[in-house]
Amino acid sequence: MKINNTHINKALELPAFAYVQKAADALEVEAYVIGGFVRDTFLGRETGSDIDIVAVGSGIDLARKVAELLPGKNQIQVFKNYGTAMIKFGDTQLEFVGARKESYTSDSRNPVVENGSLEDDQNRRDFTINALALCLNATQFGKLLDPFDGVSDLEKGILRTPLDPDITYSDDPLRMLRAIRFANQLDFEIEQESFDSIIKNNKRVDILSKERIVEELNKILACTKPSTGFLLLEKTGLLARILPELIALKGIDEVEGQRHKDNFYHTLEVVDNISEYANNVWLRWAALLHDIGKAPTKKFDKKVGWTFHAHEFVGAKMVYKLFKRMRMPLNEKMKYVQKLVYMSSRPIVIAQDDVTDSAVRRLIFDAGDLLDDLLLLCKADITTKNPKRFARYHQNFEVVKNKVEEVETRDHIRNFQPPVSGEEIMRIFALKPCRQVGEIKEAIKEAILEGEIPNEYEAAHAFMLTKAQAMGISPA
């Protein structure tokens, strides 16, 4: 990749930088824009709204001076414990910090921080491409400080640490996950020495908070091709320490000449496929976890070969345990992933037989609002390399999809409530809340789903009277 400096010149025209320049010169401190903004500008990528400003001095004092100079009311947030401050200016968020040097202990990624020079600050950066700094002072405005030849690494597409990678990764093991995430996002290669160091230091990931790990996993899942990141996580040994449920899917067993597919690599294909259809990170989580129940349910039967009976049910239970262990939200997001994992094979099972209206109605009813995402997951799950099977499976999927649209248009089953409510049943038969009311209501629902009666009030009312009579219940 050839770096184009015109991107930098244009980026430096950002109005906020003029105010930082005035404030820095007034305080007689050096100020630099550093990190992701500079990197992405050189690459011609979207820079985002967060911009890191380093002051060789007090970052908080510089932020306060900038806030004074900016037009209008600009909210400034000061974090004295961290020596940082943040200003929101239009769509831009400026984050200020004083140049610093750091030292670490073996049991924490939280450093002991001291004031330092710009060189100290660049030394503590995770990668050379994130250590690029552009001066914002008037006398040297736009001057690039690149002590580790980060521009060359940008051009070569290489991720390299400024210092010894063993020190960089051991000090802050989150950088190992960031290396993999950047390699995935930017389509870069991790330098071999750095890659070997991640393998050597992968146990250090155990000191990270689960929340920070999940944050990086979410960013990897948000990539265009998440499998790149997960393969790197697997090769470096990080995945085994973070998500052993996925590693358990690896490998192909053979008994009496019968083999099963490698469900780990199949899973990564499904994640890549779903990423072509949707940006929803929780749908991508569902794709990542849809087969985790296959490892504990795998068995060999001489008559039918390899089986994974009830793997969807087991997998759905594993989703809850995984979310809890990783301190992920145990709310509707978890339930969403859990339900998709539980139902992940339903459309495929329907496609294998004659696609009946009743089976489709039950699918629509059970899936509810998740139906469209479930169908996307089903489509993404077709990964066979056999052209004839691939064509047949896709054809079967289209049959199911078309049948779903036809039945839903006609019967309005999605999120449906029986046309006759429990309150009406109690009123008509002078009943209090009891088992019989539930039985009648359930019978109406089953009759509609089975196609015995249409999803209409008159038909449901007539069916209710017949059902009640059979139960020995008469209208009041």
C-alpha positions in Angstrom: 0.0 0.0 0.0 1.3 3.4 -1.0 0.7 6.2 1.6 -0.9 9.3 0.2 0.0 12.5 2.2 -2.9 14.4 0.8 -5.1 12.5 3.3 -3.1 14.0 6.1 -3.2 17.5 4.8 -7.0 17.3 4.5 -7.4 15.8 7.9 -5.4 18.6 9.5 -8.0 21.1 8.2 -10.4 19.8 10.9 -11.6 23.0 12.8 -10.9 21.5 16.2 -7.2 21.4 15.5 -6.9 25.2 15.0 -8.3 25.6 18.6 -5.9 23.0 20.0 -3.0 24.9 18.2 -4.0 28.2 19.7 -4.4 26.7 23.2 -1.1 24.8 23.1 0.8 27.9 21.9 -0.8 30.1 24.5 0.3 27.6 27.2 3.7 27.0 25.6 3.2 23.3 25.6 3.8 20.8 22.8 0.6 19.2 21.5 0.3 16.2 19.1 -2.6 14.2 17.5 -1.6 10.6 17.9 -3.0 7.1 17.5 -5.9 5.8 15.5 -6.8 9.1 13.9 -3.3 9.4 12.3 -3.1 5.8 11.3 -6.5 5.7 9.6 -5.9 9.0 7.9 -2.7 7.7 6.4 -4.6 4.6 5.2 -7.5 6.7 3.8 -9.9 5.0 6.1 -12.8 6.5 8.1 -11.2 8.0 11.1 -14.2 8.0 13.4 -15.0 10.8 15.8 -12.6 10.0 18.7 -9.3 11.9 18.4 -6.4 11.5 20.9 -4.4 14.6 21.8 -1.1 14.2 23.7 0.3 17.3 25.6 3.9 17.3 26.7 2.7 18.7 30.0 -0.8 18.7 31.5 -3.4 17.3 29.2 -6.1 18.6 31.6 -4.8 22.1 31.4 -4.6 22.0 27.6 -8.2 20.7 27.5 -9.5 23.5 29.7 -7.8 26.1 27.6 -9.2 24.6 24.4 -12.7 24.6 26.0 -12.3 28.4 26.8 -11.4 29.1 23.1 -14.1 27.0 21.5 -17.2 28.8 20.4 -20.5 28.2 22.3 -20.9 26.0 25.3 -18.7 22.9 25.2 -18.9 20.3 27.8 -15.6 19.3 29.3 -15.2 16.1 31.3 -12.1 15.9 33.6 -10.8 12.6 35.0 -8.2 13.7 37.5 -7.4 10.2 38.6 -6.3 9.3 35.1 -4.9 12.7 34.2 -7.2 12.9 31.2 -10.0 15.2 29.9 -12.6 15.0 27.1 -14.3 17.6 25.1 -17.2 17.1 22.7 -17.0 19.6 19.8 -19.8 19.0 17.2 -19.4 15.5 16.0 -15.8 15.3 17.2 -14.7 14.0 20.6 -11.3 15.2 21.7 -9.5 13.2 24.4 -6.6 14.9 26.1 -3.8 13.3 28.1 -0.3 14.3 29.2 2.7 12.5 27.7 3.6 9.7 30.1 5.7 6.6 30.7 4.4 3.5 32.3 5.6 0.5 34.4 3.7 -2.7 35.1 3.4 -5.4 37.7 3.0 -9.1 36.7 -0.5 -9.4 38.1 -2.2 -6.4 36.6 -2.5 -4.5 33.3 -3.0 -1.3 35.2 0.3 0.6 35.0 2.1 2.9 37.4 2.1 6.2 35.4 4.6 9.0 35.5 4.9 12.2 33.5 7.1 11.7 30.5 8.3 12.9 27.1 6.6 12.4 23.8 9.2 9.6 23.2 8.1 7.9 26.4 4.5 8.2 25.3 5.3 6.7 21.9 7.3 3.9 23.5 4.3 2.8 25.5 2.0 2.5 22.4 0.9 -1.0 21.4 2.0 -0.9 17.7 4.3 1.2 15.5 1.3 2.2 13.4 -0.4 3.6 16.5 2.7 5.6 17.6 2.5 8.1 14.7 2.2 11.6 16.0 1.5 14.9 14.1 2.5 18.2 15.7 -0.3 20.7 16.2 1.8 23.7 17.3 2.0 26.6 14.9 5.8 26.4 14.3 5.8 22.7 13.3 2.1 22.2 12.4 1.6 18.9 10.6 5.2 17.6 11.2 5.2 13.8 11.5 7.1 12.1 14.4 7.6 8.5 13.4 10.4 7.0 15.6 9.6 3.4 14.8 9.1 3.7 11.1 5.4 3.1 11.4 4.6 4.6 8.0 6.8 1.9 6.5 4.8 -0.7 8.4 1.5 0.9 7.2 2.8 0.5 3.6 3.8 -3.1 4.1 0.7 -4.0 6.0 2.6 -5.2 9.1 1.7 -5.1 12.8 4.8 -4.6 14.9 5.3 -3.5 18.5 7.6 -0.4 19.2 9.5 -2.3 21.9 10.3 -6.0 22.6 6.9 -7.7 22.0 7.5 -9.9 25.1 7.5 -6.7 27.2 4.6 -5.1 25.3 2.3 -8.1 25.5 3.3 -9.2 29.0 2.8 -5.7 30.4 -0.7 -5.3 28.9 -2.1 -8.6 27.5 -5.0 -6.8 26.0 -2.6 -5.8 23.2 -2.5 -9.4 22.0 -6.2 -9.3 21.3 -5.8 -5.8 19.8 -3.1 -7.2 17.5 -5.5 -9.8 16.2 -8.4 -7.4 15.9 -6.3 -4.9 13.9 -4.9 -7.7 11.7 -8.6 -8.6 11.0 -9.9 -5.0 10.5 -7.0 -3.7 8.5 -6.1 -6.9 6.6 -2.6 -6.7 8.1 -0.1 -9.4 9.0 1.3 -9.7 12.5 5.1 -9.7 12.4 6.5 -13.2 13.0 8.4 -12.2 16.2 5.3 -10.5 17.5 3.1 -13.5 16.6 5.5 -15.9 18.3 5.4 -13.6 21.4 1.6 -13.8 21.5 1.8 -17.6 21.6 4.5 -17.4 24.3 2.5 -15.0 26.4 -1.1 -16.2 25.8 -1.6 -17.2 29.4 -1.4 -13.5 30.4 -4.8 -13.1 28.9 -6.2 -14.7 32.1 -5.6 -11.4 34.0 -7.9 -9.4 31.7 -11.4 -8.5 32.7 -14.0 -10.5 30.8 -15.6 -7.2 29.7 -12.5 -6.1 27.9 -12.1 -9.4 26.2 -15.7 -9.4 25.0 -15.2 -5.8 23.8 -12.4 -7.0 21.5 -14.4 -10.1 20.4 -17.3 -7.9 19.4 -15.0 -5.8 17.3 -13.6 -8.9 15.6 -17.1 -10.2 15.0 -17.9 -6.8 13.5 -15.2 -7.2 10.8 -16.1 -8.0 7.2 -14.6 -11.5 7.6 -14.5 -12.5 11.3 -13.0 -15.9 10.6 -9.6 -14.2 10.0 -9.6 -13.0 13.6 -10.9 -16.3 15.1 -8.3 -18.3 13.2 -5.6 -16.1 14.6 -7.1 -16.5 18.1 -7.0 -20.3 17.6 -3.4 -20.4 16.2 -2.0 -18.3 19.1 -3.7 -20.4 21.8 -5.9 -17.4 23.0 -9.2 -18.9 21.9 -8.6 -22.0 24.0 -8.3 -19.8 27.1 -11.2 -17.5 26.1 -13.8 -19.7 24.4 -12.9 -23.4 24.9 -16.4 -24.3 23.7 -15.3 -23.5 20.2 -12.0 -25.3 20.4 -14.0 -28.4 21.5 -15.5 -28.4 18.0 -12.2 -28.9 16.3 -11.1 -32.1 14.7 -12.6 -34.9 12.6 -13.2 -38.4 14.1 -13.5 -41.5 12.0 -15.0 -44.8 12.9 -15.6 -47.7 10.5 -14.8 -45.4 7.6 -17.4 -42.8 8.6 -16.3 -39.3 9.4 -18.0 -36.1 10.4 -17.1 -32.5 9.3 -14.9 -30.3 11.4 -17.5 -28.2 13.2 -15.0 -25.5 14.2 -14.1 -24.6 10.7 -17.7 -25.0 9.6 -18.7 -22.5 12.4 -16.3 -19.9 11.1 -17.7 -20.3 7.6 -21.2 -19.7 9.0 -20.0 -16.6 10.8 -18.5 -15.3 7.6 -21.6 -16.1 5.7 -23.9 -14.4 8.2 -21.6 -11.3 8.1 -22.4 -10.9 4.4 -26.1 -10.7 5.2 -26.3 -8.6 8.5 -24.3 -6.3 10.7 -26.1 -7.3 13.9 -23.3 -8.4 16.3 -25.7 -10.6 18.3 -26.8 -12.5 15.2 -23.1 -13.0 14.5 -22.7 -14.4 18.1 -25.6 -16.8 17.4 -23.7 -18.0 14.3 -20.5 -18.4 16.3 -22.3 -20.4 19.0 -24.9 -22.3 16.9 -23.1 -25.6 17.0 -21.4 -25.5 20.4 -23.7 -28.3 21.6 -22.3 -30.7 19.1 -19.1 -31.4 21.1 -20.9 -32.8 24.2 -23.6 -34.6 22.2 -21.3 -36.3 19.6 -21.9 -40.1 19.4 -21.3 -42.8 16.8 -24.1 -45.2 15.9 -23.3 -48.2 13.7 -26.6 -47.9 11.9 -26.7 -44.1 11.2 -23.1 -43.0 11.8 -22.2 -39.8 13.7 -25.1 -38.2 15.6 -25.4 -34.9 17.5 -28.9 -35.5 19.0 -30.4 -32.5 20.9 -27.3 -30.5 20.3 -29.5 -27.4 19.8 -31.1 -27.8 23.2 -27.7 -28.5 24.9 -26.1 -25.6 23.0 -28.8 -23.2 24.1 -28.1 -24.1 27.8 -24.4 -23.6 27.1 -25.1 -20.1 25.7 -26.4 -19.0 29.1 -23.3 -20.4 30.9 -20.9 -18.8 28.5 -22.6 -15.4 28.7 -22.5 -15.6 32.5 -18.9 -16.6 32.6 -17.9 -13.9 30.1 -20.0 -11.3 32.0 -22.0 -10.6 28.9 -25.5 -9.3 29.2 -28.0 -11.8 30.6 -30.9 -9.9 29.2 -32.8 -10.0 25.9 -29.6 -10.1 24.0 -28.6 -13.4 25.6 -32.2 -14.7 25.1 -32.0 -13.7 21.5 -28.8 -15.7 20.9 -30.1 -18.6 23.0 -33.3 -18.9 21.0 -31.6 -18.7 17.7 -29.1 -21.5 18.8 -32.1 -23.6 20.0 -34.0 -23.1 16.8 -31.1 -23.1 14.4 -31.9 -26.5 12.8 -35.7 -26.1 12.6 -35.9 -24.6 9.0 -33.4 -27.2 7.8 -35.4 -30.1 9.3 -38.6 -28.8 7.6 -36.7 -28.6 4.3 -35.7 -32.2 4.5 -39.3 -33.4 4.4 -42.4 -32.3 2.5 -42.9 -28.7 3.6 -46.3 -28.8 5.2 -48.3 -25.7 6.2 -48.7 -26.9 9.8 -44.9 -27.3 10.2 -44.3 -23.8 8.7 -47.0 -22.3 10.9 -45.3 -23.8 14.0 -42.0 -22.4 12.9 -43.4 -18.9 12.4 -45.2 -19.1 15.8 -42.2 -20.4 17.7 -39.7 -18.0 16.1 -41.9 -14.9 16.4 -39.9 -11.7 15.8 -36.7 -13.7 15.3 -38.0 -15.5 12.2 -36.2 -13.4 9.6 -32.9 -13.7 11.5 -33.4 -17.4 12.0 -33.9 -17.8 8.2 -30.7 -15.9 7.6 -28.8 -18.1 10.1 -30.2 -21.2 8.3 -29.1 -19.9 4.9 -25.6 -19.1 6.3 -25.4 -22.6 7.7 -25.2 -24.1 4.2 -21.4 -24.6 3.8 -21.1 -27.9 2.0 -18.4 -28.0 -0.7 -20.4 -30.5 -2.8 -21.9 -28.5 -5.6 -24.9 -30.8 -6.0 -25.7 -30.8 -2.3 -25.1 -27.0 -2.1 -27.6 -26.4 -4.9 -30.1 -28.9 -3.4 -29.9 -27.4 0.1 -30.3 -23.8 -1.2 -33.2 -25.0 -3.3 -34.8 -26.6 -0.2 -34.1 -23.4 1.8 -35.9 -21.3 -0.8 -38.9 -23.6 -0.7 -39.1 -23.1 3.0 -38.6 -19.4 2.7 -41.3 -19.0 0.1 -43.7 -21.2 2.1 -43.1 -19.1 5.2 -44.0 -15.9 3.2 -47.1 -17.6 1.8 -48.4 -19.0 5.1 -47.6 -15.8 7.0 -49.4 -13.7 4.4 -52.4 -15.9 4.6 -52.6 -16.9 8.3 -50.8 -14.1 10.1 -49.2 -16.5 12.6 -46.2 -14.4 13.6 -46.6 -13.3 17.3 -50.2 -14.4 17.0 -52.6 -14.5 20.0 -55.6 -16.9 19.7 -58.6 -14.9 18.4 -60.6 -15.9 21.6 -58.9 -14.6 24.8 -58.8 -16.3 28.1 -61.0 -13.5 29.6 -63.7 -14.2 27.0 -63.6 -17.9 27.6 -64.1 -17.2 31.4 -67.0 -14.8 30.6 -68.8 -17.1 28.2 -68.6 -20.1 30.5 -68.7 -18.3 33.8 -65.4 -19.7 34.8 -62.7 -18.4 37.2 -59.0 -18.8 36.2 -58.5 -22.5 36.0 -57.0 -25.4 34.1 -60.0 -25.8 31.8 -59.6 -22.2 30.5 -56.0 -22.9 29.6 -56.9 -26.2 27.9 -59.6 -24.5 25.7 -57.2 -21.7 24.8 -54.4 -24.1 24.0 -56.8 -26.3 21.9 -57.8 -23.2 19.8 -54.1 -22.4 19.2 -53.3 -26.0 18.2 -56.3 -26.1 15.8 -55.1 -23.0 14.1 -51.5 -24.1 13.9 -52.5 -27.5 12.5 -54.7 -25.9 9.9 -58.0 -27.4 11.3 -59.5 -23.9 11.5 -58.5 -20.5 10.0 -57.0 -17.8 12.2 -60.3 -16.0 12.5 -62.6 -15.1 15.3 -65.8 -16.8 14.1 -64.0 -20.1 13.4 -62.2 -20.0 16.7 -65.4 -19.1 18.6 -67.3 -22.1 17.0 -64.3 -24.4 17.8 -64.3 -23.1 21.4 -68.0 -24.1 21.9 -67.4 -27.6 20.4 -64.3 -28.1 22.6 -66.0 -26.9 25.7 -69.0 -29.2 25.1 -66.6 -32.2 24.7 -65.1 -31.2 28.1 -68.6 -31.1 29.7 -68.6 -27.3 30.0 -71.7 -25.3 29.0 -72.1 -21.6 28.3 -73.5 -19.6 31.2 
